[in-house]
Amino acid sequence: MFAKQFTARALIVGALIAGTTLISFAPAPMHAQATAARGAQASTPRQQQLHTAVDEAYAKFKSDTKGKNADYIPFLAKVDSNLFGISVVTTDGQVYSVGDLNYAFSIQSISKVYSLALAMNELGAAEVFKKIGSEPTGRPFNSPSAVVDMPTHTGNPLVNAGAIATVSLIPARSAAEKWTKILDFYSDAAGEKLTLIDEVYKSEAATNQGNRALAALLLKYERIYADGLESVDVYTKQCSVGVNTKQLGMMAATLANNGKNPATGKQVIKPENIPHILATMTSAGLYDGSGGWAWSVGLPAKSGVGGGIIAIIPGQGAITVFSPRLDEAGNSVKAQEVISYVATKMNLNLYDSTPDLMK
């Protein structure tokens, strides 16, 4: 019965964003200006409803100044707090964006999702689950006590200890080869070449003593599978990869599209691993704000302290938002507000079986 309801809902949500034309918005002094980047097809009612919801969210939350930049990483503290961009990418490769679209920000903890996907591609879901786990820790994302309290596994791959252990699992003959493999995988998910933001990497590497301590704890409990300091360094680099909202949106849409990049058609992530990845995002994607997010929004999501959040509508598309000001849990305030607003307007909560998009 549940499967039938979910399938029907997926078809309804599909009607929402199917056939969307590729449209980009660039910021203007007083308002966003729409330009058609491909085709001149007429908007469908559902497409226009989605565009309107995104535009409304951008206008509604643009002036919100709640939260503050991450300041434990010196570079992030200096990022312009007013930067704000939204991209919606569908599984057929259509893009609708508004705001600051070209600014490259550091992917930070959203990278954990894709290194998890790479490890699962190479080792299989069962092996990764056995060695990393997928349980919410109930602690902050960088908690040492969570490692001590769960010495038989690292909790989940979306907290720092679990992410470092995940990096250590990825097969490679050297740290340099592993880093290249990770960066190439991220680029495949984005559909274009991504690069390291060297200033971010240097800033993080100079202040990552906490992550080095986590690696030492993992070594004590035999939960790390390569050199600890090398694993921390590769992890620091993956967090320092630069993305703009559209690139990150395509990475997110690759998850929504059963692991296949909507623009290039390349199967980046093995389809059988997608349900496990989305389940982990649901339980731990917004750190210790994950439960409230699932309760109120109902979409698998992942945040990063660089200010990005991705939210996945499985089989349909993804919403990506960038804004640097964070709440106390480390999640972008504006990004949460925007995704919640659009999800509510479009009735996208996956746990709501009511098939009325206009309720």
C-alpha positions as CSV (number, residue, x, y, z in Angstrom):
1,M,0.0,0.0,0.0
2,F,2.8,2.4,1.0
3,A,4.7,1.6,-2.2
4,K,1.6,2.5,-4.3
5,Q,1.1,5.8,-2.4
6,F,4.8,6.7,-2.8
7,T,4.7,5.9,-6.6
8,A,1.6,8.0,-7.1
9,R,3.2,10.8,-5.2
10,A,6.4,10.6,-7.2
11,L,4.3,10.9,-10.4
12,I,2.5,13.9,-9.0
13,V,5.8,15.6,-8.0
14,G,7.2,14.7,-11.4
15,A,4.3,16.6,-13.0
16,L,5.5,19.6,-11.0
17,I,8.9,19.9,-12.5
18,A,8.8,17.8,-15.7
19,G,9.5,19.8,-18.8
20,T,11.1,22.7,-17.1
21,T,13.1,24.9,-19.5
22,L,16.7,25.8,-18.6
23,I,16.4,29.3,-17.2
24,S,18.9,31.3,-15.1
25,F,18.4,34.3,-13.0
26,A,21.2,36.9,-12.4
27,P,20.9,39.5,-9.7
28,A,20.1,43.0,-10.7
29,P,20.1,46.1,-8.5
30,M,16.4,45.9,-7.6
31,H,15.3,42.5,-8.8
32,A,16.4,39.3,-10.5
33,Q,16.3,39.3,-14.3
34,A,15.2,36.2,-16.1
35,T,17.0,35.0,-19.2
36,A,16.4,31.8,-21.2
37,A,19.6,29.9,-21.6
38,R,18.1,27.2,-23.8
39,G,14.9,26.9,-25.8
40,A,11.8,29.1,-25.7
41,Q,9.2,26.5,-24.7
42,A,6.2,27.9,-22.8
43,S,6.1,27.3,-19.1
44,T,3.8,24.6,-17.8
45,P,1.5,25.7,-14.8
46,R,3.5,23.5,-12.4
47,Q,6.8,24.8,-13.7
48,Q,5.6,28.4,-13.3
49,Q,4.4,27.5,-9.8
50,L,7.8,26.2,-8.9
51,H,9.6,29.3,-10.4
52,T,7.2,31.6,-8.4
53,A,7.9,29.7,-5.2
54,V,11.6,30.1,-5.7
55,D,11.3,33.8,-6.6
56,E,9.1,34.4,-3.5
57,A,11.6,32.6,-1.2
58,Y,14.5,34.6,-2.6
59,A,12.6,37.9,-2.0
60,K,11.3,36.9,1.4
61,F,14.5,35.8,2.9
62,K,17.1,37.9,1.1
63,S,17.3,40.5,3.9
64,D,17.4,38.0,6.7
65,T,20.5,38.5,8.8
66,K,20.0,35.8,11.4
67,G,23.0,33.6,12.2
68,K,26.7,34.1,11.5
69,N,29.5,32.8,9.4
70,A,31.6,29.9,10.7
71,D,34.4,31.5,12.5
72,Y,36.5,28.5,13.6
73,I,37.9,28.4,10.1
74,P,39.5,31.8,9.5
75,F,38.8,31.9,5.7
76,L,35.0,31.3,6.2
77,A,34.7,34.1,8.7
78,K,35.7,36.5,6.0
79,V,33.2,35.4,3.3
80,D,30.6,38.0,2.5
81,S,27.6,37.2,4.7
82,N,25.2,38.7,2.2
83,L,25.9,36.2,-0.6
84,F,22.8,34.3,-1.5
85,G,21.9,31.9,-4.3
86,I,19.3,29.3,-5.2
87,S,19.4,26.6,-7.9
88,V,16.7,24.0,-8.7
89,V,18.0,21.2,-11.0
90,T,15.7,18.5,-12.3
91,T,16.5,15.0,-13.2
92,D,16.2,15.9,-16.9
93,G,18.9,18.5,-16.6
94,Q,16.8,21.7,-16.4
95,V,18.1,24.5,-14.2
96,Y,16.2,27.4,-12.5
97,S,18.4,29.7,-10.5
98,V,18.3,33.1,-8.8
99,G,20.9,35.2,-6.9
100,D,24.6,34.9,-6.6
101,L,25.2,32.0,-8.9
102,N,28.9,32.3,-9.9
103,Y,30.5,32.6,-6.5
104,A,32.6,29.5,-5.7
105,F,32.2,28.6,-2.1
106,S,33.7,25.6,-0.3
107,I,31.6,22.5,-0.3
108,Q,32.6,21.6,3.2
109,S,30.6,18.7,4.8
110,I,28.4,18.2,1.8
111,S,31.5,16.5,0.4
112,K,30.9,13.7,2.9
113,V,27.9,12.5,0.9
114,Y,30.0,12.1,-2.3
115,S,33.0,10.4,-0.6
116,L,30.5,8.0,1.0
117,A,29.1,7.3,-2.5
118,L,32.6,6.7,-3.9
119,A,33.5,4.3,-1.0
120,M,30.3,2.4,-1.6
121,N,30.9,2.3,-5.3
122,E,34.3,0.6,-4.7
123,L,33.6,-1.5,-1.6
124,G,29.9,-2.1,-1.6
125,A,27.2,-0.8,0.8
126,A,27.5,-3.8,3.2
127,E,31.2,-3.3,3.8
128,V,30.9,0.5,4.3
129,F,28.0,0.0,6.7
130,K,29.9,-2.6,8.7
131,K,33.0,-0.3,9.1
132,I,31.4,3.1,9.3
133,G,27.8,2.7,10.5
134,S,24.7,4.9,10.0
135,E,23.4,5.9,13.4
136,P,22.8,9.5,14.5
137,T,25.3,10.3,17.3
138,G,23.1,12.8,19.1
139,R,26.2,14.9,19.4
140,P,27.8,17.8,17.5
141,F,29.4,16.9,14.2
142,N,32.9,17.2,15.6
143,S,32.3,15.4,18.9
144,P,35.2,13.3,20.3
145,S,32.9,11.8,23.0
146,A,30.8,10.2,20.3
147,V,33.8,8.2,19.1
148,V,34.5,7.1,22.7
149,D,30.9,6.1,23.4
150,M,30.6,4.1,20.1
151,P,34.0,2.4,19.9
152,T,32.7,-0.4,17.6
153,H,31.9,2.0,14.7
154,T,32.1,5.7,13.9
155,G,28.5,6.5,14.1
156,N,27.7,7.6,10.6
157,P,29.6,8.9,7.6
158,L,28.2,12.4,7.9
159,V,29.9,13.4,11.2
160,N,33.6,14.3,11.0
161,A,34.9,11.0,12.6
162,G,32.9,8.9,10.2
163,A,33.8,11.1,7.2
164,I,37.6,10.7,8.0
165,A,37.1,7.0,8.4
166,T,35.2,6.9,5.1
167,V,38.1,8.7,3.3
168,S,40.5,6.2,4.9
169,L,38.5,3.3,3.3
170,I,38.7,4.5,-0.3
171,P,41.3,2.3,-2.1
172,A,44.4,4.1,-3.4
173,R,48.2,3.5,-3.5
174,S,48.9,6.9,-2.0
175,A,47.2,10.0,-0.5
176,A,47.8,11.9,-3.7
177,E,46.1,9.2,-5.8
178,K,43.2,9.1,-3.4
179,W,42.8,12.9,-3.5
180,T,42.8,12.8,-7.3
181,K,40.2,10.0,-7.3
182,I,37.9,12.0,-5.0
183,L,38.2,15.2,-6.9
184,D,37.5,13.4,-10.2
185,F,34.5,11.8,-8.7
186,Y,33.1,15.1,-7.5
187,S,33.7,16.6,-10.9
188,D,31.8,13.7,-12.5
189,A,28.8,14.4,-10.2
190,A,29.0,18.1,-11.0
191,G,29.3,17.5,-14.8
192,E,32.3,19.8,-15.0
193,K,35.8,20.1,-13.6
194,L,36.0,21.2,-10.0
195,T,39.1,22.6,-8.2
196,L,40.5,23.1,-4.8
197,I,40.2,26.5,-3.2
198,D,43.7,26.6,-1.9
199,E,43.1,29.5,0.6
200,V,40.3,27.5,2.2
201,Y,42.5,24.4,2.4
202,K,45.4,26.2,4.0
203,S,43.1,27.9,6.5
204,E,41.5,24.6,7.5
205,A,44.8,22.7,7.6
206,A,46.2,25.2,10.0
207,T,43.2,24.8,12.4
208,N,42.2,21.1,12.1
209,Q,43.7,19.9,15.3
210,G,40.3,18.6,16.4
211,N,40.0,16.4,13.3
212,R,43.6,15.1,14.0
213,A,42.5,14.2,17.5
214,L,39.5,12.3,16.1
215,A,41.8,10.3,13.8
216,A,43.9,9.4,16.9
217,L,40.8,8.2,18.7
218,L,39.7,6.2,15.6
219,L,43.2,4.6,15.6
220,K,42.8,3.6,19.2
221,Y,39.6,1.8,18.5
222,E,40.9,0.4,15.2
223,R,38.2,2.2,13.2
224,I,40.5,4.0,10.7
225,Y,41.8,2.1,7.6
226,A,44.7,4.1,6.3
227,D,47.3,6.5,7.8
228,G,45.3,8.8,10.1
229,L,47.1,12.1,9.4
230,E,47.0,11.5,5.6
231,S,43.3,10.7,5.9
232,V,42.7,14.0,7.7
233,D,44.6,15.9,5.1
234,V,42.6,14.4,2.2
235,Y,39.4,15.0,4.1
236,T,40.5,18.6,4.6
237,K,41.1,19.0,0.9
238,Q,37.7,17.5,0.0
239,C,36.0,20.0,2.2
240,S,37.9,22.8,0.4
241,V,36.6,22.0,-3.1
242,G,35.0,25.0,-4.7
243,V,31.4,24.9,-6.1
244,N,28.9,27.4,-7.2
245,T,25.2,26.9,-6.6
246,K,24.5,25.5,-10.1
247,Q,27.5,23.0,-9.9
248,L,26.3,21.9,-6.4
249,G,22.8,21.7,-7.7
250,M,23.9,19.3,-10.5
251,M,25.7,17.2,-7.9
252,A,22.5,17.0,-5.9
253,A,20.4,16.2,-8.9
254,T,22.7,13.3,-9.7
255,L,21.6,11.8,-6.4
256,A,18.0,12.5,-7.3
257,N,18.5,10.9,-10.7
258,N,19.4,7.5,-9.3
259,G,23.1,8.3,-9.5
260,K,23.2,9.5,-13.1
261,N,24.4,13.0,-13.9
262,P,21.4,14.7,-15.6
263,A,23.5,16.8,-17.9
264,T,26.2,14.3,-19.0
265,G,24.2,11.1,-18.7
266,K,27.2,9.5,-16.9
267,Q,26.3,6.9,-14.2
268,V,28.4,8.4,-11.4
269,I,26.9,6.6,-8.4
270,K,25.7,3.0,-8.4
271,P,21.9,3.1,-8.3
272,E,21.6,0.4,-5.6
273,N,23.5,2.7,-3.2
274,I,21.2,5.7,-3.6
275,P,18.6,4.6,-1.0
276,H,21.3,4.0,1.6
277,I,22.8,7.5,0.9
278,L,19.5,9.3,1.1
279,A,18.5,7.4,4.3
280,T,21.8,8.6,5.9
281,M,21.2,12.1,4.8
282,T,17.7,12.0,6.3
283,S,19.0,10.8,9.7
284,A,22.2,12.9,10.0
285,G,22.4,15.4,7.1
286,L,21.8,18.5,9.2
287,Y,23.9,17.5,12.2
288,D,21.9,17.7,15.4
289,G,19.2,19.6,13.5
290,S,18.4,16.6,11.4
291,G,15.4,15.3,13.4
292,G,13.7,18.7,13.3
293,W,14.4,19.0,9.6
294,A,12.9,15.6,8.8
295,W,9.9,16.4,11.0
296,S,9.1,19.7,9.4
297,V,10.5,19.5,5.8
298,G,10.7,15.8,5.0
299,L,13.4,15.8,2.3
300,P,16.8,14.1,2.5
301,A,19.4,17.0,2.8
302,K,23.0,17.7,3.6
303,S,24.5,21.0,4.9
304,G,28.1,22.3,5.0
305,V,29.5,25.1,7.2
306,G,30.5,26.9,4.0
307,G,26.8,27.9,3.8
308,G,25.4,25.4,1.3
309,I,22.5,22.9,1.7
310,I,21.3,20.4,-0.8
311,A,17.8,18.8,-0.6
312,I,16.8,15.9,-2.7
313,I,13.4,15.1,-4.2
314,P,14.1,11.5,-5.3
315,G,13.4,10.8,-8.9
316,Q,12.6,14.4,-9.6
317,G,15.3,16.9,-8.8
318,A,17.1,18.9,-6.1
319,I,17.0,22.3,-4.4
320,T,20.4,23.9,-3.6
321,V,20.9,27.0,-1.6
322,F,24.0,29.0,-0.6
323,S,24.1,31.6,2.2
324,P,27.0,31.8,4.7
325,R,25.2,32.7,7.9
326,L,24.7,29.6,10.1
327,D,22.6,28.6,13.0
328,E,24.1,27.1,16.2
329,A,24.1,23.6,14.7
330,G,26.2,24.7,11.7
331,N,23.4,24.9,9.1
332,S,22.7,27.8,6.8
333,V,19.8,29.8,8.2
334,K,18.6,31.2,4.8
335,A,19.1,27.9,3.1
336,Q,16.8,26.1,5.6
337,E,14.2,28.9,5.2
338,V,14.2,28.8,1.4
339,I,14.0,25.0,1.1
340,S,11.3,24.8,3.8
341,Y,9.3,27.5,2.1
342,V,9.5,25.9,-1.4
343,A,8.8,22.4,0.0
344,T,5.8,23.7,1.8
345,K,4.5,25.7,-1.2
346,M,4.9,22.7,-3.5
347,N,3.9,20.1,-1.0
348,L,7.2,18.2,-1.5
349,N,7.4,16.5,2.0
350,L,8.0,12.8,1.1
351,Y,6.2,11.7,4.3
352,D,3.0,13.5,3.4
353,S,0.9,11.1,1.3
354,T,-1.8,13.8,0.5
355,P,-1.7,14.0,-3.3
356,D,-2.7,17.7,-3.5
357,L,0.1,20.0,-4.6
358,M,-2.1,23.0,-4.0
359,K,-3.3,22.3,-0.5
